[in-house]
């Protein structure tokens, strides 16, 4: 009896360790990182350049192959410090990126539009690009170059500011039945954010050429 109990305990412990390792590996696989983040001066304001890193889990890629497009949202909010009250948001901008697979051509299509859209029908793309592979399409999505997030008129030379940048997969854009099925699943939790102080010299500098 004692030997059976010991064997049972060892079996349960091994199972728990296996579950823990699988969960850890899954969590690492789904991590989303902002590997580069740079604020610079451009004509009439400030812009941000970023580099993201994430992988699409098999279940997400399978949804794409079945014709379900994905919508990614980038947002940047600029705040001015106020010691006497909560910080003031002086600028806010957003961008929506649609990723879809085209079965007839076997190519991937990326559409970029300004703002956060409320439904796929409201997407008025300002940039359209086709790619031969999913990896190429993701590379295009993960790299953001000189995206203006604040105008000079919204900033002052003597102020102290920070920018809060976020990137996420917008699950609200999935088909309604699909939203219910993926709610709470870590495979679909693709998101990252960062807060960065804006260097005072950027408020006075000339735009980079």
Buried (B, 14 or more C-beta within 10 A) or exposed (E): EEEEEEEEEEEEEEEEEEEEEEEEEEEEEBEBEBEEBEBBBBEEBBBBBBBBEBBBBEEBBEBBEEEBBBBBBBBBBBBBEEEEEEBEEBBBBBBBBBBBBEEEEEBBBBBBBEBBBEEBEEBEBEEEBEBEEBEBBBEBBBEBEEBBBBBBEBBEEEBBBBBBBBBBBBBEBBEEEBEEEBEEEEBBBBBBEBEBEBEEEEBEEEEEE
